[in-house]
Amino acid sequence: MIRFLVTGDLHLKGANPRNRVGSYKQAAIDKLREVFEMAKAYGCEAIIQPGDVWDSPEVANGVLLEYMAVMKESPCPIIACSGNHDVYGYNLESLERASLHILELLVPKLSVNKGMGYRVTDKPYVDITMQPYEGKVDVDGWGYAYEWPENKRQTDYSDITHIHVVHGMLLDHKPPFDKFTLLEDVKTNADIVITGHDHTGYGIYRRADGVTFINPGALLRSAASISEIERPIQVALIEIRGKGDYDVNLHNIMCARPGNEVLDRSKIEADQKRAYAMESFAALIQSDAGEKVLIDINSIVEQVAASEKYEPAVVANALERIAAERANL
């Protein structure tokens, strides 16, 4: 049997996200160390990471060196696929001057975008291929079937388990944006497809044709959305016995604190209240026919605010926006 541990996006950074409570960096270090301990306990051949190792393509030297020291603690190779946050302007060619490439040079066990073939004595054959993020990913479902370079002989997968890693927006539902691929529709030539990009994740999806898809979700919480607060922080363990004979299971990260303890929604809720108040202003300053009322707008704002008992900060925000729009006329 051969084992691999799979994480989601990491988004390593030094500073706290806007709505994060407590130290994001320390939480990242603690979780990485727990992942390494788990990989050691299960005797994993490698840790597979599907992209967005960093939250930004350029990281301060101090932050990079601190995470570098932690990454060197890994008991096995880390096979990473670069994501959209790891490169400049979604340009894959810029990876050579990005912080992820520097991290790869400093951490011998880290390999980026190279994939790997495992031919371990007395263990099943496994081949891992990579599709880093680039503009074509998710355009008409592109990126989930490995395309062989012209100068490389195509591998015969008749007795080899093929794992394909993609930093793509593979989902189990239709989102309110255009660039995505649905699990039920995606075309692939792999046995197992591992994806990142979507932070919520879909866990493990076993399709009727025998293909297994994996996205355990990002290793850290950042945005204070309800789904981000409620989701578990987990990794996936792949155990392969032979071609078509494998198990995949999710394991919770035990050091992860509950979402409502590390994410603060008060700022988001305050922004929503301000947006609602502004919409109310817009409705109240129109006539019954829906036409603009030609009187002093500042007076209207102040009068409505007084009658509806809006907070002074909301009124000030509205007047500032009005003044800014007038300056642009």
N, C-alpha and C positions, 0 to 999 in steps of 0.2 A: 504494500500500500504506500502511496505517496500523498502527502498533505500540503495544502497551501492555505494561507490565511489571507482574507480579502478585506480591505478597508474601503471606505468611500473617500470623498474629497477631504483633504486636510485643512486647507486655507490657513497655513501657519503664518503668524504675524506677531509683532511685538506689542502693538497697541490694542486696547479693547474696542470691539465694535460699539456702536452708539448705545445700544440697549443692553449691553452685557453687564452683569453684576459680578464682582469678584475678578480675579486675574484670568484673562483668556489664555495668556501665554503659559501660566502654570498649569492650567487645566489641560492644555495641549501636551505639555511635557508629561504630565501624569498619565494621560491616556496612551501616549506613545509607549511609555514604559510598560503599561499593562498589556498592550498589544505584543510587545517583545516577549514579555513573560509567558503569554499564552502561546506564542509561536514556539518558544522553547519547550514548554510543557507538552505540546502535541508533536514535537519533532518535525516541524514544518520545513519543507525544502526551501520555501521562499514566502515573502509577504508580497502580495500584489496590490498595487495602488493605482487607481484609474484616473489620475490627473488632478490638477489644482493642488499641488503640494504646497505652493505658496499662495497667499492672497493677492500678491502683486509681483510682477516680473522683476522688480528691483527692490531688494531688501537691505536695510542698514547692516553694515558689517557686524556690529555687535549682536544683532538678532540672529543673523546667519550663523555666526560662530557658536552661539548658544544652542541652537537647534542641531548644528553639526555634531556637537559633542554628544547629544542625546541619540542621534541617528547611528552613531558609531557603536552604541550599545546593542544594536540589533544582533540576535544570535544567528541570523541567516540573511541571504541576499534580499534586498528590497527592489522589486521590479516595478518601476513607475512609468506612467504614460503622461506626457505633458498635457495640461489643460489650457483653457483660454486665459486663465489668470497667470499662467506661468510664462507667457510670451507677450511681447509688445504688439498692441494693435491686432491681436488674433493672427499674427504673422509667424508661422512656424519657423521660418528662416532666422528669426531674431533670437531663437533659443540659445544660440552660441554665445550671446552676450548677456543672457539673463541669469538671475541668481540661482535658478534650478541647475543650470549647467555648472556653475561654480560649486554648488553643493555636491554634485556628482563627482567632480574632480577631487573634492576633499573627503568624501565618504566612499572608500573602496567597495563597500557592499551595495552601494546604490547604483542602479543601472536605469537609464532613461531612454524610452522609445526603442530599445534594441530587441525586446522580446528575448526568449530563451528556449532552447530545447533541452529537455531533461532526459538523459539516457542513463538512469541510475541502475546499477547492477541489482538484479533480482526484484526490480520494481517496474511498474507499467511505464511505457513511453508516453511522455507528455510534451506537447509543443505549444509554446505561448507566443502569440503574435500581437502586435500593437497598432492601434490607429490613434495617434495624437490628435488633438483638436486642430482643425483648420476650417476654412470657410465652407468647404463642400460637405462637411459632416451634417447629416440630417436633411440635406437637400434631396428630395425624392428618396429618402431612406438610405442615403449613401453612407458608407463607413463601417457597416456591421458585417460585411463579407470581406475577408482578407483578399487583397489584390496582389498577386505575386509580381515582383519586379521582373523586368524582361531578362535581366542577367542572372536570375536565381531560378534554379530548378524547382519545380513544384513538388512539394512533399506528398507522398502517398500516405493518406490518413486512414487506410483500411484497418490498421491495428494500433493507431496512435490517437490519443485523446487530444483534441485541438481546443485550446482556450484562446479566445480572442478578446482583447481588452480595448475598449473604446471610450474616449471622453466625448460622449454624445448624449443628447436629451431623449433618451428612451423612456417611455412612460406607459403606464397602464390605464391612462385616461386622457381625454382631450383637454389641453390647457387653453387659456385665453390668449395665446400667441401662436405664431405660424410655424416656427422652426422647431419641429419635434418629429419623433417617429414613434408609432404605436407598437407595443410588444406583439400584438396579434398580427401585425402586418409586416414586420421587419423580415428581410431576407438575409440569411447568413449561411456560411459553409462551415461553421464551427459547431462543436458539441456543447461548449459552454461559452456564453458571452457575458463579460463583466463590464459594467458601465458606471460612470460617475456623472458629474455635471448637475444632476438633480439632487438636491440636498436631502429631501424627504426620503427618497428611495422607494423602491417597491418590494424590497426584501428578496425573496426567491420566487421566480416565476417559471414553472415547468409547463412547456407548451406541448400540445398533443403530438407534434412531430418528433418529440424526444429531446429538443434543445432546451437547455436550462439557462435562464438569464438571472444575473445577480447584481443588485445594487443595495447594499445594507444601509445606505444613507451616510451623510457626512459625519466625520468623527467628532466634530464640534458644533455647538449651536451658535448661531450668529444673529440672524434676523428674528425679531420677537413676534413672529406670526403664530397663530394658534397651532398649526400643524407642526411647527418647529418646537414649540413648547411641549407638545403632547407626545412626540415620537420618541422611541427608545434609541439610545446610542448603542450601536452593535456592530459586530464584524461577522463575516461568514467564514466557515471552515469547510474546505473542499477535501474530501477523502476519495482518492481514485484507486480502484483495484484492477481495472482493466478497461478496454474500449467499451463504452456504454454501461460500465459498471462503476458507479460513483454515488456518493452521498454529499449533500450540501446542507449545512445547518447554521442557524444564526445563534450567536452568543453575545449576551449583553456585556457592555463594559461596566464593571462594577463600581469604578471610581467616579462615574458620571453622575453629577447631581441632578435632581429633577429639574425639568425645564423652567418651572415657575420660580425656582430659587436662583437661577442664573440669568434669566431674561426679564427685563422690566418693560411692561407694556404701557406704562403711564404716559410716556412721550408720544407714543403712537395714538393712544386714546385722546390725548390733548389735541394732537394734530387733526384727528377726525372731528372733534368738537368744533375746532376753528373752521374747518372746511364746511361743516353743516351750518354754522352761523353765517358764513359768507354766502352760502346758497340761500339762506333765509333772507338776508339783506337784499339779494338780487331779486327775489320774488316780491318783496314788500315795496320796492321803489319803482314798480311798474304800475301802469294804469290798468283798469279792468280790461281794456282792449289789448293789453300786452305791449303798449307803446311806452317809451321812456318819458318820465315826467320831467318837464323842463323847469326845475327849481334847483336851488343850491344843494348839491349832493352831500356836502359835509353836514348840512343841517338835517338832511334826511337820515343820515347815518346816526347822528347823535340822538335824534328824536326816536328812532326805532330802538336804539340801544337802551334808551331810558325806559321806554314802554315795555320792552321784553326783558329788562334787567340783565343785559349781557355784561360780562366781565370787562373792565376797562382795557385789559390787554387785547381783547378781541376787537374792541372799537379802535384802538390805536393801530392794530395791524391792518384793519380795513382802510383807515384813513391814509396810512403809509402806502398801501397798494394803489389807492386812487391817485395819490400825488405822483407816484412813479409812472402811472399810465398817462397822466396829464403831461408829464415832462417829455414823454415819447411822442406826443401828438405833433 
